[in-house]
Amino acid sequence: MNIGIYGGCADKIYPDTGDTAETASRWIVIALAHGLALFAAISASFNVSGGHVNPAVTFGTLLGGRISLIRAIYYWVAQVLGAIVASLLLRLVTHGMVE
C-alpha cells in the first residue's frame, strides 16, 4: 500500500499563482499531505509488516538481520505493486490531470 503518491502529486494539482505567501502555504499543504499519507500508511501496515512502506527501510532491516531475505522479497514485491496500484488510482481519480 503506497498512498504517499497522492501527497506527492499535490504540487501538480495545487495551482501556483506566483504570490509568495500562497507559495509558502502551498509547500506547507504539500508537506502536510506527505506526512499524513505516510502516517496513515505506516499505521495501517504496522501490525502486518512492521510499517515497511519504503523499500529502503526493508533493505535496512534485511541488512540488520531483523528479517529474512525471502520476507524482504515479499515486502519489495508488495511495495512495488502497491505503488503501481496507487499511481493507477491517482490517474483514475484525477482524470489524467497528473502526468
Backbone as CSV, one residue per row, in Angstrom:
resi,resn,N_x,N_y,N_z,CA_x,CA_y,CA_z,C_x,C_y,C_z
1,MET,0.850,-1.169,0.000,0.000,0.000,0.000,0.898,1.234,0.000
2,ASN,0.780,1.997,-1.028,1.603,3.190,-1.133,0.715,4.377,-1.454
3,ILE,0.199,5.021,-0.414,-0.685,6.162,-0.643,0.069,7.477,-0.637
4,GLY,1.364,7.421,-0.423,2.168,8.633,-0.438,2.170,9.326,-1.776
5,ILE,1.857,8.607,-2.824,1.850,9.205,-4.157,0.778,10.289,-4.262
6,TYR,-0.309,10.156,-3.505,-1.344,11.194,-3.531,-0.797,12.509,-2.996
7,GLY,-0.080,12.447,-1.898,0.524,13.657,-1.356,1.629,14.180,-2.242
8,GLY,2.377,13.278,-2.860,3.485,13.676,-3.716,3.050,14.396,-4.970
9,CYS,1.869,14.125,-5.421,1.384,14.767,-6.645,0.579,16.025,-6.352
10,ALA,0.529,16.427,-5.099,-0.229,17.627,-4.755,0.349,18.862,-5.424
11,ASP,1.663,18.883,-5.666,2.244,20.054,-6.312,1.820,20.180,-7.767
12,LYS,1.382,19.091,-8.382,0.876,19.158,-9.752,-0.577,19.630,-9.782
13,ILE,-1.327,19.276,-8.755,-2.752,19.578,-8.729,-3.019,20.959,-8.134
14,TYR,-2.284,21.308,-7.088,-2.491,22.564,-6.378,-1.836,23.691,-7.174
15,PRO,-2.594,24.608,-7.759,-2.014,25.589,-8.689,-1.113,26.619,-8.007
16,ASP,-0.088,27.047,-8.720,0.841,28.069,-8.234,0.472,29.395,-8.886
17,THR,0.149,30.395,-8.056,-0.270,31.694,-8.590,0.876,32.684,-8.683
18,GLY,2.026,32.358,-8.112,3.161,33.266,-8.149,3.266,34.153,-6.919
19,ASP,2.230,34.224,-6.107,2.246,35.012,-4.878,3.122,34.304,-3.846
20,THR,4.027,35.056,-3.202,4.970,34.462,-2.252,4.262,33.830,-1.060
21,ALA,3.259,34.512,-0.521,2.533,33.964,0.627,1.788,32.692,0.237
22,GLU,1.197,32.697,-0.942,0.491,31.499,-1.397,1.467,30.369,-1.694
23,THR,2.653,30.702,-2.189,3.652,29.672,-2.469,4.098,29.003,-1.176
24,ALA,4.297,29.791,-0.125,4.690,29.221,1.167,3.594,28.316,1.712
25,SER,2.357,28.767,1.638,1.267,27.930,2.139,1.090,26.695,1.262
26,ARG,1.387,26.819,-0.008,1.317,25.671,-0.917,2.290,24.589,-0.476
27,TRP,3.515,24.982,-0.143,4.511,23.999,0.297,4.144,23.392,1.642
28,ILE,3.511,24.167,2.500,3.061,23.627,3.783,1.984,22.575,3.561
29,VAL,1.055,22.862,2.666,-0.005,21.898,2.356,0.592,20.615,1.781
30,ILE,1.552,20.746,0.891,2.184,19.567,0.287,2.935,18.763,1.340
31,ALA,3.670,19.444,2.219,4.406,18.747,3.278,3.456,18.031,4.231
32,LEU,2.366,18.679,4.587,1.382,18.034,5.458,0.739,16.833,4.777
33,ALA,0.475,16.949,3.490,-0.100,15.818,2.755,0.858,14.631,2.759
34,HIS,2.140,14.902,2.543,3.141,13.834,2.596,3.176,13.180,3.975
35,GLY,3.262,14.005,4.997,3.358,13.485,6.361,2.139,12.683,6.777
36,LEU,0.962,13.198,6.477,-0.260,12.487,6.851,-0.435,11.196,6.054
37,ALA,-0.056,11.219,4.789,-0.146,9.999,3.981,0.814,8.935,4.499
38,LEU,2.019,9.344,4.854,2.989,8.393,5.396,2.531,7.854,6.744
39,PHE,2.003,8.725,7.586,1.479,8.292,8.880,0.355,7.273,8.701
40,ALA,-0.555,7.539,7.781,-1.671,6.617,7.540,-1.171,5.277,7.009
41,ALA,-0.204,5.316,6.102,0.320,4.073,5.527,1.039,3.236,6.579
42,ILE,1.856,3.871,7.394,2.583,3.133,8.432,1.622,2.609,9.484
43,SER,0.660,3.417,9.878,-0.317,2.975,10.877,-1.133,1.789,10.377
44,ALA,-1.511,1.831,9.116,-2.327,0.755,8.557,-1.543,-0.541,8.383
45,SER,-0.249,-0.431,8.134,0.529,-1.639,7.848,1.436,-2.076,8.989
46,PHE,1.389,-1.394,10.109,2.332,-1.702,11.193,2.140,-3.105,11.753
47,ASN,0.904,-3.530,11.946,0.663,-4.860,12.510,0.977,-5.980,11.527
48,VAL,0.980,-5.676,10.234,1.232,-6.702,9.220,2.726,-6.826,8.926
49,SER,3.366,-5.700,8.627,4.761,-5.750,8.178,5.710,-4.935,9.049
50,GLY,5.217,-4.354,10.098,6.071,-3.501,10.908,6.197,-2.101,10.338
51,GLY,5.317,-1.750,9.427,5.326,-0.408,8.850,6.274,-0.245,7.682
52,HIS,6.624,-1.316,7.021,7.531,-1.238,5.870,6.763,-0.724,4.660
53,VAL,6.827,0.570,4.410,6.180,1.138,3.228,7.219,1.692,2.261
54,ASN,8.482,1.517,2.582,9.568,2.035,1.768,10.578,0.907,1.553
55,PRO,10.941,0.616,0.310,11.913,-0.455,0.068,13.259,-0.228,0.762
56,ALA,13.639,1.016,0.974,14.903,1.289,1.659,14.840,0.847,3.123
57,VAL,13.694,1.015,3.753,13.524,0.554,5.134,13.620,-0.966,5.181
58,THR,12.994,-1.617,4.225,13.064,-3.070,4.154,14.504,-3.529,3.943
59,PHE,15.234,-2.845,3.080,16.631,-3.194,2.835,17.468,-3.016,4.103
60,GLY,17.215,-1.944,4.824,17.949,-1.706,6.068,17.682,-2.768,7.114
61,THR,16.434,-3.179,7.241,16.125,-4.228,8.214,16.670,-5.578,7.762
62,LEU,16.763,-5.779,6.455,17.390,-7.000,5.943,18.879,-7.008,6.283
63,LEU,19.547,-5.890,6.038,20.972,-5.804,6.372,21.209,-5.930,7.871
64,GLY,20.277,-5.422,8.649,20.399,-5.511,10.103,20.053,-6.886,10.657
65,GLY,19.575,-7.768,9.800,19.266,-9.120,10.227,17.938,-9.275,10.939
66,ARG,17.082,-8.294,10.831,15.794,-8.366,11.524,14.723,-9.103,10.728
67,ILE,14.923,-9.229,9.400,14.004,-10.015,8.575,14.830,-10.902,7.644
68,SER,14.201,-11.959,7.154,14.892,-12.875,6.244,14.847,-12.335,4.816
69,LEU,15.676,-12.913,3.963,15.723,-12.491,2.566,14.389,-12.751,1.869
70,ILE,13.786,-13.884,2.123,12.518,-14.210,1.456,11.412,-13.241,1.882
71,ARG,11.397,-12.870,3.159,10.402,-11.904,3.629,10.652,-10.533,3.005
72,ALA,11.909,-10.152,2.871,12.244,-8.872,2.238,11.774,-8.857,0.785
73,ILE,11.954,-9.970,0.100,11.498,-10.047,-1.296,9.981,-9.912,-1.366
74,TYR,9.273,-10.580,-0.462,7.809,-10.442,-0.421,7.411,-8.984,-0.182
75,TYR,8.081,-8.337,0.749,7.768,-6.938,1.040,8.046,-6.057,-0.175
76,TRP,9.174,-6.285,-0.850,9.506,-5.470,-2.025,8.473,-5.642,-3.132
77,VAL,8.054,-6.869,-3.363,7.029,-7.111,-4.384,5.739,-6.384,-4.005
78,ALA,5.344,-6.486,-2.747,4.121,-5.813,-2.291,4.250,-4.293,-2.400
79,GLN,5.417,-3.754,-2.079,5.617,-2.306,-2.151,5.553,-1.809,-3.593
80,VAL,6.153,-2.537,-4.502,6.124,-2.128,-5.912,4.708,-2.247,-6.473
81,LEU,4.037,-3.345,-6.164,2.654,-3.492,-6.630,1.754,-2.415,-6.027
82,GLY,1.977,-2.082,-4.765,1.206,-1.012,-4.130,1.426,0.328,-4.803
83,ALA,2.658,0.603,-5.192,2.956,1.858,-5.885,2.282,1.906,-7.250
84,ILE,2.271,0.782,-7.942,1.623,0.731,-9.253,0.121,0.949,-9.116
85,VAL,-0.492,0.275,-8.161,-1.935,0.435,-7.945,-2.257,1.867,-7.524
86,ALA,-1.436,2.439,-6.651,-1.676,3.820,-6.208,-1.575,4.798,-7.370
87,SER,-0.605,4.594,-8.253,-0.479,5.510,-9.388,-1.656,5.362,-10.351
88,LEU,-2.135,4.139,-10.529,-3.313,3.946,-11.381,-4.562,4.565,-10.755
89,LEU,-4.700,4.432,-9.438,-5.834,5.062,-8.759,-5.763,6.582,-8.845
90,LEU,-4.561,7.126,-8.719,-4.405,8.574,-8.832,-4.807,9.050,-10.218
91,ARG,-4.397,8.325,-11.233,-4.761,8.687,-12.603,-6.271,8.615,-12.793
92,LEU,-6.894,7.609,-12.199,-8.342,7.451,-12.304,-9.079,8.570,-11.570
93,VAL,-8.639,8.881,-10.367,-9.320,9.883,-9.544,-9.153,11.290,-10.108
94,THR,-7.983,11.590,-10.646,-7.736,12.944,-11.148,-8.067,13.087,-12.629
95,HIS,-8.585,12.042,-13.229,-8.969,12.064,-14.643,-7.812,12.481,-15.544
96,GLY,-6.609,12.021,-15.222,-5.450,12.288,-16.063,-4.828,13.652,-15.879
97,MET,-5.204,14.406,-14.834,-4.607,15.727,-14.605,-3.128,15.620,-14.267
98,VAL,-2.732,14.533,-13.632,-1.346,14.335,-13.222,-0.667,13.453,-14.250
99,GLU,0.468,13.912,-14.757,1.189,13.135,-15.777,2.275,12.310,-15.150
